[in-house]
Amino acid sequence: MKKMKRVISVALILVLMLSNLPINIAAITSADLSISENGVSFICSLEGFKSTCYSDNTQSSIGYGTKCTGSSVQPHASGLHSITEGEAMRLMREQISSTYVPRVRKQTTGIIMNQNQFNALVSLCYNTGGGTSIIANSPLVKYLKGQID
């Protein structure tokens, strides 16, 4: 139930981001984009900061929702190690750049979009794990492809 609420929240936020886009933003393909500071701030605001490990659906997470690694922590072993906010931000940025931006690019090859749309897709990917078809089958990508109005 909690996971479904998160997915619905992210979908609603994506719609809100799309409705507030300035009309004169130039559109380019996802291959030319990377997450912006606004995108990072947006993800941080959704995730919130937790200095110790916590149970996050199927994994233990820490900081701004990054996987809790680097110790002998058992899955969902809350509070067994901690992280500073600066370390959490660094880990999140690294994970976004190395994992989630490439997943979005791969699943949106050749699709024209603007920075806000790319940020929204990276946020969705970060929040859901962005498996092989989550992004490609999302309503936003279908909208960008002209498959839905």
C-alpha positions as CSV (number, residue, x, y, z in Angstrom):
1,M,0.0,0.0,0.0
2,K,2.8,2.4,0.9
3,K,4.6,1.7,-2.4
4,M,1.4,2.3,-4.4
5,K,0.9,5.7,-2.6
6,R,4.5,6.7,-3.5
7,V,4.0,5.8,-7.1
8,I,0.7,7.7,-7.2
9,S,2.3,10.7,-5.6
10,V,5.2,10.7,-8.1
11,A,2.7,10.4,-11.0
12,L,0.7,13.3,-9.7
13,I,3.9,15.4,-9.3
14,L,4.9,14.6,-12.8
15,V,1.6,15.9,-14.1
16,L,2.0,19.0,-12.0
17,M,5.5,19.6,-13.4
18,L,4.3,19.2,-16.9
19,S,1.4,21.7,-16.4
20,N,3.8,24.4,-15.1
21,L,6.3,24.3,-18.0
22,P,7.1,27.6,-19.7
23,I,6.1,27.5,-23.3
24,N,9.4,28.7,-24.7
25,I,11.7,26.0,-23.3
26,A,13.7,24.4,-26.1
27,A,13.3,20.6,-26.4
28,I,16.1,18.2,-27.1
29,T,16.5,14.4,-26.7
30,S,17.3,12.7,-23.5
31,A,20.8,11.8,-24.7
32,D,21.7,15.5,-24.4
33,L,20.3,16.0,-20.9
34,S,21.4,15.3,-17.3
35,I,19.5,16.0,-14.1
36,S,19.6,19.6,-13.0
37,E,19.9,21.1,-9.6
38,N,16.1,21.6,-9.5
39,G,15.7,17.9,-10.2
40,V,18.1,16.9,-7.4
41,S,16.3,19.3,-5.0
42,F,12.9,17.8,-6.1
43,I,14.1,14.3,-5.3
44,C,15.5,15.4,-2.0
45,S,12.2,17.0,-1.0
46,L,10.3,13.8,-1.9
47,E,12.7,11.4,-0.1
48,G,13.5,13.4,2.9
49,F,16.8,12.9,4.8
50,K,17.3,10.1,7.3
51,S,20.7,9.8,9.0
52,T,20.3,6.1,9.8
53,C,19.3,3.0,8.0
54,Y,15.6,2.4,7.5
55,S,13.3,-0.1,5.9
56,D,12.3,1.1,2.4
57,N,10.0,-1.5,0.9
58,T,12.4,-4.2,-0.3
59,Q,15.7,-2.7,0.8
60,S,17.4,-0.9,3.6
61,S,18.0,2.8,2.7
62,I,19.8,5.7,4.2
63,G,20.2,9.4,3.6
64,Y,18.0,10.5,0.6
65,G,16.8,7.0,-0.2
66,T,20.1,5.4,-1.4
67,K,20.6,1.7,-0.8
68,C,22.2,1.1,2.7
69,T,25.6,-0.5,1.9
70,G,29.1,-0.5,3.2
71,S,28.5,-2.4,6.4
72,S,27.3,-5.7,7.7
73,V,23.7,-4.4,7.9
74,Q,21.0,-7.0,7.5
75,P,18.1,-5.9,5.3
76,H,15.8,-3.5,7.2
77,A,18.1,-3.3,10.2
78,S,17.1,0.2,11.2
79,G,19.6,2.5,12.8
80,L,22.6,0.3,12.7
81,H,24.9,2.9,11.0
82,S,24.6,6.5,10.1
83,I,25.5,9.1,7.5
84,T,25.9,12.9,7.4
85,E,23.7,15.0,5.1
86,G,26.7,15.9,3.0
87,E,27.7,12.2,2.5
88,A,24.0,11.4,1.7
89,M,23.9,14.1,-1.0
90,R,27.1,12.8,-2.5
91,L,25.9,9.2,-2.6
92,M,22.6,10.2,-4.1
93,R,24.2,12.3,-6.8
94,E,26.6,9.4,-7.7
95,Q,23.7,6.9,-7.8
96,I,21.6,9.2,-9.9
97,S,24.4,9.9,-12.4
98,S,25.7,6.3,-12.6
99,T,22.4,4.4,-12.5
100,Y,19.2,6.4,-13.0
101,V,20.2,8.9,-15.7
102,P,21.5,6.1,-18.0
103,R,18.3,4.1,-17.4
104,V,16.2,7.1,-18.4
105,R,18.3,7.8,-21.5
106,K,18.2,4.1,-22.5
107,Q,14.4,3.9,-22.1
108,T,13.8,7.2,-23.9
109,T,16.2,7.0,-26.8
110,G,15.3,9.6,-29.5
111,I,12.4,11.1,-27.6
112,I,12.4,14.9,-27.6
113,M,11.9,16.5,-24.1
114,N,12.8,19.5,-22.1
115,Q,14.8,19.7,-18.8
116,N,11.7,19.5,-16.5
117,Q,10.4,16.4,-18.3
118,F,13.8,14.7,-18.0
119,N,14.0,15.6,-14.3
120,A,10.6,14.2,-13.7
121,L,11.6,10.9,-15.4
122,V,14.8,10.6,-13.4
123,S,12.8,11.2,-10.2
124,L,10.3,8.5,-11.2
125,C,13.2,6.2,-12.0
126,Y,14.9,6.9,-8.7
127,N,11.7,6.4,-6.8
128,T,10.7,3.1,-8.5
129,G,14.1,1.7,-9.3
130,G,13.4,2.2,-13.0
131,G,13.4,-1.4,-14.1
132,T,13.5,-2.4,-17.7
133,S,10.1,-1.0,-18.7
134,I,8.9,1.3,-15.9
135,I,10.1,4.4,-17.7
136,A,9.4,3.3,-21.2
137,N,5.8,2.4,-20.3
138,S,5.1,5.4,-18.1
139,P,2.3,7.8,-19.1
140,L,4.9,10.6,-19.5
141,V,6.9,8.8,-22.1
142,K,3.8,7.8,-23.9
143,Y,2.7,11.4,-23.9
144,L,6.1,12.5,-25.2
145,K,5.8,9.9,-28.0
146,G,2.4,11.3,-28.9
147,Q,0.6,8.0,-27.9
148,I,-1.7,9.8,-25.5
149,D,-3.2,13.3,-25.3
